[in-house]
Amino acid sequence: MGLSRYRGRYRRRFGRLLAATLATIAALGVVFIALRPEQSSPGNAVIRSARTSLLLDGVYGARFAGELIASKRGFFASNIALAPRPDDPHFVESIARQHSIGVTTAHKFLLAAWRGVPVTAFAASYLDTSVAIFTLEGSGLRRPADLIGKRLGYRRGSEAEVIFDAMMAQLGLPRSQITKVADRDNFEALRTHEVDAILGAIDSQPDPSLDSILMNVIRPPEYGIHVPGLVYFASNDLIHSQPSIIADVLQGIIRGWQFAYSDHARSLPILLTADPGNLSSEQLSFALRQQRNLIVPTGGRIADFDESRWIALRNILIFAKLGDEGVPLAQVVNYQFLRDVYRRSPDLASPGAWREGN
């Protein structure tokens, strides 16, 4: 009996000692985890973030209709925060620094990528350039050759200037015989005859039904200049650490553009809520019509882009002496997200019918 009681007491004491030891180890583990410094790599910062930003290089309007509708209709499965950033001179760098997704011109994107900014383009918003040359209807200026000897309002160093110069060079027309007038790239300068033509974006043209001044429009794509217009891109950290977010945003944007052009009566009121003080139904509707072929071209797919247009843009930027190809196109442009999204959801390839009468 004495031996049995001794063994029983020993087991109880050993059990209590073991339990106390395990509790101490567990407590030390919790303290270690709590005091352990956070990982500082950008990739881990993205993973911890519960919200991803989709930032627009401009103000709310027709050119961002797909993104606006996707956000307001709940087409994004991820937690995506949509916001305009119209006054950021280093927009591409900001996207890389904030591990976000952005929309800007392919021109601005590629120059930043060549400077070493860690970003990758994965889709296009405008499949072709939106640059246009506007003249007054009664001026008789309807073709690039008509601009020889005329005054051209432009913004120095802009995408529009680069595309215009490339068009004139391709056509063999003497740019030296055109008088460029800086900072007169607005329709008021055209109306008051300060200049004979201006460079601008196709969606910036005033609605003729609201403006008594009618315009001629010269479009560089009609003269062989085909480069990506607006593109979607993201920081390399976000693409590598959370590719599912990129795929989700791309699918949501495609559905947003489908909705914008297939259900005009429902899409316009949604778009107007983005900035009711500055957007009008008439101007918005006109701008959507003007840019339609850039978004949903006949026989094309929404958000698609091809290598030939990127090569053309690369050559144009080098011709303009704006930069050197510090990073090959294959390292800054990703086509796989588009292929995967359209393979998984074939219905996205049917953009729907746009009713011109709406």
Helices and strands as residue ranges (DSSP letters): H 2-35, H 42-48, E 52-56, G 62-64, H 65-72, E 80-84, H 91-98, E 101-105, H 106-114, E 119-124, E 131-136, G 137-139, G 144-147, E 151-154, H 159-171, G 175-177, E 179-182, H 187-191, E 197-201, G 202-204, E 215-218, G 220-223, E 230-235, H 236-241, H 243-262, H 264-272, H 281-295, H 307-319, H 329-332, H 336-344, G 346-349
